[in-house]
Amino acid sequence: MERSKLLEMNNVGIVVENLDNAISFFKEIGLTLEGRAMVEGEWSGRVTGLRNQSVEIAMMVTPDGHSRLELSRFITPTTISDHRTAPVNSLGYLRVMFKVDNIDELVSRLSKQGAELVDEIVNYKDIYRLCYIRGVEGLLIGLAEQLQGK
């Protein structure tokens, strides 16, 4: 039997409380809503282990069409833990990083929607300008603006 090969990363899943607000926030960053649907039924519970789940999802896609975020709002069962305020050195998934063309303008625009810089925008070896922000619902988002080759 031939060994399986990784083809691509399909998506990153993020659980949110308010799907509409999360969609608006990620649209502001530059993602496009690809689709929205309910995921429920016996088959879906067998995938997640939650059995009788009812989840509204929105699939957001990056402008290049290669990366996606699956935003999920659980109707049943209700969420049982919250990792959004964990410090950046906590175990588990940390953040999603987006490459942008104008970090200052985007941070300014997102700040008007309530996003906050975690600390500051830094210059990494004149290659990237980087920052973390806490966006909608306190989600940790990384932004990177490439400096070389602009």
CYANA upper distance limits for C-alpha pairs under 8 A (distance plus 0.5 A):
  9 MET  CA     67 SER  CA      7.81
 10 ASN  CA     67 SER  CA      7.29
 10 ASN  CA     68 ARG  CA      7.15
 11 ASN  CA     67 SER  CA      6.77
 11 ASN  CA     68 ARG  CA      5.10
 11 ASN  CA     69 LEU  CA      5.80
 11 ASN  CA     70 GLU  CA      6.84
 12 VAL  CA     68 ARG  CA      7.02
 12 VAL  CA     69 LEU  CA      5.45
 12 VAL  CA     70 GLU  CA      6.50
 13 GLY  CA     69 LEU  CA      6.33
 13 GLY  CA     70 GLU  CA      5.11
 13 GLY  CA     71 LEU  CA      6.45
 13 GLY  CA     72 SER  CA      7.68
 14 ILE  CA     69 LEU  CA      7.61
 14 ILE  CA     70 GLU  CA      6.67
 14 ILE  CA     71 LEU  CA      5.48
 14 ILE  CA     72 SER  CA      6.64
 15 VAL  CA     71 LEU  CA      6.36
 15 VAL  CA     72 SER  CA      5.19
 15 VAL  CA     73 ARG  CA      6.36
 15 VAL  CA     74 PHE  CA      8.02
 16 VAL  CA     22 ALA  CA      7.65
 16 VAL  CA     71 LEU  CA      7.23
 16 VAL  CA     72 SER  CA      6.48
 16 VAL  CA     73 ARG  CA      5.87
 16 VAL  CA     74 PHE  CA      8.48
 16 VAL  CA    137 GLU  CA      7.75
 17 GLU  CA     73 ARG  CA      6.31
 17 GLU  CA     74 PHE  CA      8.30
 17 GLU  CA    137 GLU  CA      8.12
 18 ASN  CA     22 ALA  CA      6.86
 18 ASN  CA     73 ARG  CA      7.41
 19 LEU  CA     23 ILE  CA      6.58
 19 LEU  CA     57 ILE  CA      8.33
 19 LEU  CA     58 ALA  CA      8.05
 19 LEU  CA     71 LEU  CA      7.56
 19 LEU  CA     72 SER  CA      7.62
 19 LEU  CA     73 ARG  CA      6.67
 20 ASP  CA     24 SER  CA      6.75
 21 ASN  CA     25 PHE  CA      6.68
 21 ASN  CA    136 VAL  CA      7.60
 22 ALA  CA     26 PHE  CA      6.72
 22 ALA  CA     71 LEU  CA      8.06
 22 ALA  CA    136 VAL  CA      6.66
 22 ALA  CA    137 GLU  CA      8.42
 23 ILE  CA     27 LYS  CA      6.53
 23 ILE  CA     33 LEU  CA      7.71
 23 ILE  CA     58 ALA  CA      8.01
 23 ILE  CA     60 MET  CA      8.19
 23 ILE  CA     71 LEU  CA      8.41
 24 SER  CA     28 GLU  CA      6.71
 25 PHE  CA     29 ILE  CA      7.09
 25 PHE  CA    110 LEU  CA      8.29
 25 PHE  CA    113 GLN  CA      8.27
 25 PHE  CA    135 GLY  CA      8.14
 25 PHE  CA    136 VAL  CA      6.92
 26 PHE  CA     30 GLY  CA      6.91
 26 PHE  CA     31 LEU  CA      6.13
 26 PHE  CA     32 THR  CA      8.32
 26 PHE  CA     60 MET  CA      8.16
 27 LYS  CA     31 LEU  CA      5.32
 27 LYS  CA     32 THR  CA      6.30
 27 LYS  CA     33 LEU  CA      7.88
 28 GLU  CA    110 LEU  CA      7.78
 29 ILE  CA    106 LEU  CA      7.63
 29 ILE  CA    110 LEU  CA      8.23
 30 GLY  CA     62 THR  CA      7.45
 30 GLY  CA     63 PRO  CA      7.54
 31 LEU  CA     60 MET  CA      6.36
 31 LEU  CA     61 VAL  CA      5.81
 31 LEU  CA     62 THR  CA      5.20
 31 LEU  CA     63 PRO  CA      6.77
 32 THR  CA     60 MET  CA      5.86
 32 THR  CA     61 VAL  CA      5.79
 32 THR  CA     62 THR  CA      7.04
 32 THR  CA     63 PRO  CA      7.76
 33 LEU  CA     58 ALA  CA      7.48
 33 LEU  CA     59 MET  CA      6.52
 33 LEU  CA     60 MET  CA      5.07
 33 LEU  CA     61 VAL  CA      7.00
 34 GLU  CA     58 ALA  CA      7.97
 34 GLU  CA     59 MET  CA      5.86
 34 GLU  CA     60 MET  CA      5.92
 34 GLU  CA     61 VAL  CA      6.69
 35 GLY  CA     58 ALA  CA      6.23
 35 GLY  CA     59 MET  CA      5.82
 35 GLY  CA     60 MET  CA      7.86
 36 ARG  CA     56 GLU  CA      7.90
 36 ARG  CA     57 ILE  CA      6.12
 36 ARG  CA     58 ALA  CA      4.75
 36 ARG  CA     59 MET  CA      6.81
 37 ALA  CA     56 GLU  CA      6.30
 37 ALA  CA     57 ILE  CA      5.99
 37 ALA  CA     58 ALA  CA      7.09
 38 MET  CA     54 SER  CA      7.55
 38 MET  CA     55 VAL  CA      6.21
 38 MET  CA     56 GLU  CA      4.92
 38 MET  CA     57 ILE  CA      6.67
 39 VAL  CA     44 SER  CA      7.33
 39 VAL  CA     53 GLN  CA      8.37
 39 VAL  CA     54 SER  CA      6.48
 39 VAL  CA     55 VAL  CA      5.64
 39 VAL  CA     56 GLU  CA      6.61
 39 VAL  CA     57 ILE  CA      7.56
 40 GLU  CA     44 SER  CA      6.34
 40 GLU  CA     45 GLY  CA      7.88
 40 GLU  CA     52 ASN  CA      7.90
 40 GLU  CA     53 GLN  CA      6.12
 40 GLU  CA     54 SER  CA      5.07
 40 GLU  CA     55 VAL  CA      6.77
 41 GLY  CA     45 GLY  CA      7.16
 41 GLY  CA     51 ARG  CA      8.46
 41 GLY  CA     52 ASN  CA      7.09
 41 GLY  CA     53 GLN  CA      7.34
 41 GLY  CA     54 SER  CA      7.82
 42 GLU  CA     46 ARG  CA      6.99
 42 GLU  CA     51 ARG  CA      6.84
 42 GLU  CA     52 ASN  CA      7.11
 43 TRP  CA     47 VAL  CA      7.30
 44 SER  CA     48 THR  CA      7.07
 44 SER  CA     51 ARG  CA      7.79
 44 SER  CA     53 GLN  CA      7.82
 45 GLY  CA     49 GLY  CA      5.88
 45 GLY  CA     50 LEU  CA      5.47
 45 GLY  CA     51 ARG  CA      4.20
 45 GLY  CA     52 ASN  CA      6.39
 45 GLY  CA     53 GLN  CA      6.39
 46 ARG  CA     50 LEU  CA      7.69
 46 ARG  CA     51 ARG  CA      6.46
 50 LEU  CA     77 PRO  CA      8.05
 52 ASN  CA     76 THR  CA      7.72
 52 ASN  CA     77 PRO  CA      7.93
 53 GLN  CA     74 PHE  CA      8.11
 53 GLN  CA     75 ILE  CA      8.01
 53 GLN  CA     76 THR  CA      5.61
 53 GLN  CA     77 PRO  CA      6.34
 54 SER  CA     74 PHE  CA      6.76
 54 SER  CA     75 ILE  CA      5.90
 54 SER  CA     76 THR  CA      5.54
 54 SER  CA     77 PRO  CA      7.71
 55 VAL  CA     72 SER  CA      6.86
 55 VAL  CA     73 ARG  CA      6.10
 55 VAL  CA     74 PHE  CA      5.00
 55 VAL  CA     75 ILE  CA      6.09
 55 VAL  CA     76 THR  CA      7.44
 56 GLU  CA     72 SER  CA      6.25
 56 GLU  CA     73 ARG  CA      5.73
 56 GLU  CA     74 PHE  CA      7.02
 56 GLU  CA     75 ILE  CA      7.87
 57 ILE  CA     70 GLU  CA      7.03
 57 ILE  CA     71 LEU  CA      5.93
 57 ILE  CA     72 SER  CA      4.91
 57 ILE  CA     73 ARG  CA      6.85
 58 ALA  CA     70 GLU  CA      6.29
 58 ALA  CA     71 LEU  CA      5.60
 58 ALA  CA     72 SER  CA      7.08
 59 MET  CA     68 ARG  CA      7.14
 59 MET  CA     69 LEU  CA      6.33
 59 MET  CA     70 GLU  CA      5.13
 59 MET  CA     71 LEU  CA      6.79
 60 MET  CA     68 ARG  CA      5.91
 60 MET  CA     69 LEU  CA      5.59
 60 MET  CA     70 GLU  CA      6.84
 60 MET  CA     71 LEU  CA      8.07
 61 VAL  CA     65 GLY  CA      6.43
 61 VAL  CA     66 HIS  CA      7.87
 61 VAL  CA     67 SER  CA      6.31
 61 VAL  CA     68 ARG  CA      4.89
 61 VAL  CA     69 LEU  CA      7.02
 62 THR  CA     66 HIS  CA      7.12
 62 THR  CA     67 SER  CA      5.99
 62 THR  CA     68 ARG  CA      6.72
 74 PHE  CA     78 THR  CA      6.50
 74 PHE  CA     79 THR  CA      7.22
 84 ARG  CA    137 GLU  CA      8.25
 84 ARG  CA    138 GLY  CA      6.30
 84 ARG  CA    139 LEU  CA      6.23
 84 ARG  CA    140 LEU  CA      7.74
 85 THR  CA    138 GLY  CA      7.33
 86 ALA  CA     90 SER  CA      6.75
 88 VAL  CA     94 LEU  CA      6.97
 90 SER  CA     94 LEU  CA      8.09
 94 LEU  CA    140 LEU  CA      7.72
 95 ARG  CA    139 LEU  CA      8.20
 95 ARG  CA    140 LEU  CA      5.72
 95 ARG  CA    141 ILE  CA      5.93
 95 ARG  CA    142 GLY  CA      7.07
 96 VAL  CA    140 LEU  CA      7.71
 96 VAL  CA    141 ILE  CA      5.79
 96 VAL  CA    142 GLY  CA      6.40
 97 MET  CA    141 ILE  CA      6.44
 97 MET  CA    142 GLY  CA      4.62
 97 MET  CA    143 LEU  CA      6.04
 97 MET  CA    144 ALA  CA      7.64
 98 PHE  CA    141 ILE  CA      8.23
 98 PHE  CA    142 GLY  CA      6.59
 98 PHE  CA    143 LEU  CA      5.52
 98 PHE  CA    144 ALA  CA      6.67
 99 LYS  CA    143 LEU  CA      6.45
 99 LYS  CA    144 ALA  CA      5.23
 99 LYS  CA    145 GLU  CA      6.30
 99 LYS  CA    146 GLN  CA      7.95
100 VAL  CA    143 LEU  CA      7.15
100 VAL  CA    144 ALA  CA      6.42
100 VAL  CA    145 GLU  CA      5.65
100 VAL  CA    146 GLN  CA      8.22
101 ASP  CA    145 GLU  CA      6.09
101 ASP  CA    146 GLN  CA      7.82
102 ASN  CA    106 LEU  CA      6.85
102 ASN  CA    145 GLU  CA      6.93
103 ILE  CA    107 VAL  CA      6.49
103 ILE  CA    129 ARG  CA      8.06
103 ILE  CA    143 LEU  CA      7.41
103 ILE  CA    144 ALA  CA      7.51
103 ILE  CA    145 GLU  CA      6.40
104 ASP  CA    108 SER  CA      6.62
105 GLU  CA    109 ARG  CA      6.70
106 LEU  CA    110 LEU  CA      6.51
107 VAL  CA    111 SER  CA      6.40
107 VAL  CA    115 ALA  CA      8.36
107 VAL  CA    117 LEU  CA      8.34
108 SER  CA    112 LYS  CA      7.16
109 ARG  CA    113 GLN  CA      7.59
110 LEU  CA    114 GLY  CA      7.14
110 LEU  CA    115 ALA  CA      5.89
110 LEU  CA    135 GLY  CA      8.15
111 SER  CA    115 ALA  CA      5.00
111 SER  CA    116 GLU  CA      6.44
114 GLY  CA    135 GLY  CA      7.46
114 GLY  CA    136 VAL  CA      7.77
115 ALA  CA    133 ILE  CA      6.91
115 ALA  CA    134 ARG  CA      5.98
115 ALA  CA    135 GLY  CA      4.84
115 ALA  CA    136 VAL  CA      7.08
115 ALA  CA    138 GLY  CA      8.49
116 GLU  CA    133 ILE  CA      5.87
116 GLU  CA    134 ARG  CA      5.76
116 GLU  CA    135 GLY  CA      7.15
117 LEU  CA    121 ILE  CA      8.49
117 LEU  CA    131 CYS  CA      7.72
117 LEU  CA    132 TYR  CA      6.59
117 LEU  CA    133 ILE  CA      4.84
117 LEU  CA    134 ARG  CA      6.90
118 VAL  CA    131 CYS  CA      8.06
118 VAL  CA    132 TYR  CA      6.00
118 VAL  CA    133 ILE  CA      5.65
118 VAL  CA    134 ARG  CA      6.91
119 ASP  CA    131 CYS  CA      8.09
119 ASP  CA    132 TYR  CA      7.86
120 GLU  CA    131 CYS  CA      6.68
120 GLU  CA    132 TYR  CA      8.30
121 ILE  CA    129 ARG  CA      6.94
121 ILE  CA    130 LEU  CA      5.98
121 ILE  CA    131 CYS  CA      5.19
121 ILE  CA    132 TYR  CA      8.36
122 VAL  CA    129 ARG  CA      5.92
122 VAL  CA    130 LEU  CA      5.86
122 VAL  CA    131 CYS  CA      6.97
123 ASN  CA    127 ILE  CA      7.96
123 ASN  CA    128 TYR  CA      6.44
123 ASN  CA    129 ARG  CA      4.98
123 ASN  CA    130 LEU  CA      7.01
124 TYR  CA    128 TYR  CA      5.74
124 TYR  CA    129 ARG  CA      6.54
124 TYR  CA    130 LEU  CA      7.70
126 ASP  CA    147 LEU  CA      6.77
126 ASP  CA    148 GLN  CA      7.62
127 ILE  CA    146 GLN  CA      6.39
127 ILE  CA    147 LEU  CA      5.52
127 ILE  CA    148 GLN  CA      5.96
128 TYR  CA    144 ALA  CA      6.67
128 TYR  CA    145 GLU  CA      5.87
128 TYR  CA    146 GLN  CA      4.95
128 TYR  CA    147 LEU  CA      5.78
128 TYR  CA    148 GLN  CA      8.15
129 ARG  CA    144 ALA  CA      6.16
129 ARG  CA    145 GLU  CA      5.61
129 ARG  CA    146 GLN  CA      7.07
129 ARG  CA    147 LEU  CA      7.58
130 LEU  CA    142 GLY  CA      7.79
130 LEU  CA    143 LEU  CA      6.18
130 LEU  CA    144 ALA  CA      5.08
130 LEU  CA    145 GLU  CA      7.03
131 CYS  CA    142 GLY  CA      6.29
131 CYS  CA    143 LEU  CA      5.95
131 CYS  CA    144 ALA  CA      7.31
132 TYR  CA    140 LEU  CA      7.15
132 TYR  CA    141 ILE  CA      6.08
132 TYR  CA    142 GLY  CA      4.91
132 TYR  CA    143 LEU  CA      6.79
133 ILE  CA    139 LEU  CA      8.50
133 ILE  CA    140 LEU  CA      6.33
133 ILE  CA    141 ILE  CA      5.81
133 ILE  CA    142 GLY  CA      6.87
133 ILE  CA    143 LEU  CA      8.33
134 ARG  CA    138 GLY  CA      5.38
134 ARG  CA    139 LEU  CA      5.80
134 ARG  CA    140 LEU  CA      5.25
134 ARG  CA    141 ILE  CA      6.77
135 GLY  CA    139 LEU  CA      5.65
135 GLY  CA    140 LEU  CA      6.87
135 GLY  CA    141 ILE  CA      7.21
146 GLN  CA    150 LYS  CA      7.84
